[in-house]
Amino acid sequence: MSHISRIYLSQISLLDTKIGDIIEIAVKTHYKQYHHLVNVMRIKANDTITIFNGSDDISIDLKAQEITKKSIISKIILIKKNPIAKNIKKYHLILPILKKDQLEEALRMCTEIGIDEFILINTIYSQNISKLNFERMNDIIISAAMQCNINVLPKINEKIYNINNLPQIIKNGDVFFANEELSNIQSKSIYNNIINQNSNNVYCIVGPEGGFASEEIDFINSIKDNNINIFQINLGKNILRASTAALTISYHAINFKM
């Protein structure tokens, strides 16, 4: 018996499953996954498949029972549920419209480290792209989740906002945005204040390749609400690509408990 890579099955509920239940991966409903398992991975009877559905924080190991031209019949042999955390934070990454390779890299890397939602905005120096391929973006997110044992997929908001809409996007949370003009001394002082924040939502904002315009920085700082804290962060002395800046600020937010 060999182990096959994780497979994303969006239309299968995993909440009420139990050991011994039969799961069918049918060509009609999951063509890509069936094709990958049968024609790429060359699955055989008794091979093990791990599945997740992107919404339930559960992964399930299946043993392939029967493989036909229409479906793979398999039996559940192991159910892995993550414990439900209390007061869990949600991490939102607000990105400008970037060049295709930069945007895709940011989506992939930030999915890997645990961003929960991607929100796209237009800024003065954003790329002028008339149409975005959200199907491809979702495929990149799914691929990253499959590789990293992530069971719940981050959401990508398919509405493109203007930067002036930020007050409507940000609700009850801490906001951290990368500002290369901020000194490292100011950043260290800010980090000391951040550690004590207890909000349930954390929003990370990075600018495009050209950075934020001065008026955009002023606008972000002007957002005022009793339940919102605005912090500027310097990400270091080097000039970072937008995708690297997105990864850096997201990593700090998630792992250093900003």
C-alpha positions in Angstrom: 0.0 0.0 0.0 1.4 3.4 -1.0 0.4 7.0 0.0 -0.9 9.4 -2.6 -0.8 13.2 -2.3 -3.6 15.2 -0.7 -6.6 15.8 -2.9 -9.1 18.7 -2.7 -12.8 17.6 -3.1 -15.0 20.6 -2.8 -18.4 19.0 -3.0 -18.1 16.4 -0.3 -19.1 17.1 3.3 -16.7 15.6 5.9 -18.3 16.6 9.1 -20.5 13.6 9.7 -18.2 10.9 8.2 -17.0 7.9 10.1 -14.5 5.1 9.7 -15.7 2.6 7.2 -17.8 5.0 5.2 -17.6 4.8 1.4 -16.4 7.9 -0.6 -16.8 8.0 -4.4 -14.5 10.2 -6.5 -16.5 10.4 -9.7 -15.5 11.7 -13.1 -18.8 13.6 -13.4 -18.2 15.7 -10.3 -14.4 15.7 -9.8 -12.9 15.2 -13.2 -9.6 17.0 -12.4 -9.0 15.0 -9.2 -10.0 11.7 -10.9 -7.7 12.4 -13.8 -4.8 13.3 -11.5 -5.2 10.2 -9.4 -5.7 7.7 -12.3 -3.6 9.1 -15.1 -0.9 11.0 -13.3 -0.5 9.2 -10.0 -1.4 5.8 -11.4 -3.5 4.9 -8.3 -4.0 1.2 -7.6 -6.3 -0.7 -5.3 -5.3 -0.4 -1.7 -3.4 2.8 -2.2 -4.1 5.6 0.3 -5.6 9.0 -0.6 -5.9 12.0 1.7 -8.8 14.3 1.0 -10.0 17.7 2.3 -12.9 19.9 1.2 -11.5 23.4 1.9 -14.2 24.4 4.4 -14.2 21.8 7.2 -11.0 21.7 9.3 -10.8 17.9 8.7 -8.7 15.7 6.5 -9.5 12.0 5.8 -7.4 9.1 4.6 -9.1 6.8 2.2 -8.1 3.3 0.9 -8.9 2.8 -2.7 -11.2 -0.2 -3.2 -12.3 -0.2 -6.8 -11.1 1.9 -9.8 -13.3 2.1 -12.9 -13.6 4.4 -15.9 -16.3 6.4 -14.1 -15.1 6.7 -10.5 -12.8 5.6 -7.7 -14.6 3.8 -4.8 -12.7 4.2 -1.5 -13.2 3.5 2.2 -12.4 5.9 5.1 -9.6 4.5 7.2 -8.6 7.6 9.3 -10.2 10.9 10.2 -8.0 13.8 11.4 -9.9 16.7 13.0 -8.1 19.8 14.3 -9.3 21.0 17.7 -11.6 24.0 17.6 -9.7 27.0 18.9 -11.4 29.7 21.0 -11.0 33.4 20.1 -9.1 32.5 17.0 -7.7 35.5 15.0 -8.5 36.0 11.3 -5.7 37.3 9.1 -6.6 39.4 6.1 -4.1 40.5 3.4 -5.0 43.6 1.5 -3.1 43.6 -1.8 -2.9 46.0 -4.7 -3.3 44.8 -8.3 0.2 43.5 -9.1 1.9 42.0 -12.1 0.7 38.5 -12.8 3.8 36.6 -11.5 4.0 38.8 -8.3 0.3 38.4 -7.5 0.4 34.7 -8.0 3.5 34.3 -5.9 2.0 36.4 -3.1 -1.2 34.2 -3.1 0.9 31.0 -3.0 3.3 32.0 -0.2 0.8 33.7 2.0 -1.6 30.8 1.7 1.3 28.6 2.9 1.8 30.6 6.1 -1.9 30.9 7.0 -3.6 34.0 5.6 -7.4 33.6 5.8 -8.5 36.1 3.2 -7.1 38.0 0.3 -8.6 41.4 -0.6 -7.5 43.3 -3.8 -7.4 47.0 -4.1 -6.6 49.7 -6.7 -3.9 52.2 -5.7 -2.3 55.0 -7.6 0.6 52.8 -8.7 -1.3 49.5 -9.1 -1.0 47.6 -12.4 -3.7 48.4 -15.0 -5.2 45.0 -15.5 -8.6 44.9 -17.1 -9.5 41.3 -16.2 -8.2 39.1 -13.5 -8.3 35.3 -13.7 -9.9 34.4 -10.4 -10.2 30.7 -11.4 -6.4 30.5 -11.7 -5.9 32.4 -8.5 -8.1 29.9 -6.7 -6.2 27.0 -8.3 -3.0 28.5 -6.9 -4.5 28.7 -3.4 -5.8 25.1 -3.6 -2.4 23.8 -4.8 -0.6 25.6 -1.9 -3.1 24.2 0.6 -2.6 20.7 -0.7 1.2 21.0 -0.3 1.0 22.5 3.2 -1.6 20.4 5.0 -4.1 23.3 5.1 -7.6 22.0 5.4 -9.6 25.4 5.3 -8.9 27.4 2.1 -8.4 31.1 2.4 -11.0 33.2 0.7 -10.1 35.5 -2.2 -12.6 38.4 -2.5 -13.5 38.8 -6.2 -14.5 42.4 -5.8 -11.8 44.9 -6.5 -11.9 47.9 -4.1 -10.5 51.3 -4.4 -8.2 52.3 -1.6 -10.8 54.9 -0.5 -13.1 51.9 0.4 -10.7 50.7 3.2 -13.0 52.0 6.0 -15.7 49.7 4.7 -13.4 46.7 4.4 -11.7 46.9 7.7 -13.9 46.0 10.7 -12.9 45.7 14.3 -9.2 44.9 14.1 -5.6 45.9 14.0 -4.2 47.3 10.7 -0.5 47.0 9.8 0.8 48.5 6.6 4.3 48.5 5.1 5.8 51.9 4.8 9.4 52.0 3.7 9.7 55.7 4.8 9.3 54.7 8.5 12.4 54.4 10.5 13.4 51.1 12.2 13.4 52.9 15.6 9.7 53.8 15.1 8.9 50.3 14.0 10.5 48.8 17.2 8.4 51.2 19.3 5.3 50.1 17.4 6.0 46.4 17.9 6.0 46.8 21.7 2.5 48.3 21.5 1.3 45.6 19.0 2.0 42.7 21.3 -0.7 43.7 23.7 -3.5 43.9 21.1 -6.3 41.4 21.5 -8.4 42.0 18.4 -9.9 39.1 16.4 -9.1 40.5 13.0 -5.6 41.5 11.7 -5.3 43.3 8.4 -2.0 43.5 6.6 -1.6 46.1 3.8 1.2 46.3 1.3 1.7 48.7 -1.6 2.4 48.0 -5.3 5.9 47.9 -6.8 6.0 51.7 -6.7 4.9 51.8 -3.1 2.1 53.9 -1.6 1.7 57.5 -2.7 2.1 60.0 0.1 -1.6 60.9 0.0 -2.5 57.2 0.3 -0.3 56.9 3.4 -2.0 59.9 4.9 -5.4 58.4 4.1 -4.7 55.1 5.7 -3.5 56.9 8.8 -6.6 59.0 8.9 -8.9 56.0 9.2 -10.4 56.4 12.7 -12.7 54.0 14.6 -12.8 53.0 18.2 -12.3 49.4 17.3 -9.5 49.9 14.7 -5.8 50.4 15.5 -3.5 51.7 12.6 0.2 50.8 12.7 2.9 51.5 10.1 5.7 48.9 9.8 9.1 49.3 8.3 10.1 45.9 6.7 13.8 46.5 6.7 16.5 48.5 4.8 16.3 46.5 1.6 13.8 47.3 -1.2 11.4 44.3 -1.4 9.3 43.0 -4.2 5.6 43.4 -3.5 5.2 39.6 -3.1 8.1 39.5 -0.6 6.7 42.4 1.3 3.3 40.7 1.5 4.9 37.5 2.8 7.1 39.4 5.3 4.3 41.4 6.9 1.9 38.4 6.9 4.5 36.2 8.6 5.1 38.7 11.3 1.4 39.2 11.9 0.7 35.4 12.2 3.8 34.2 14.0 4.7 37.1 16.2 1.1 37.7 17.3 1.0 41.3 16.3 
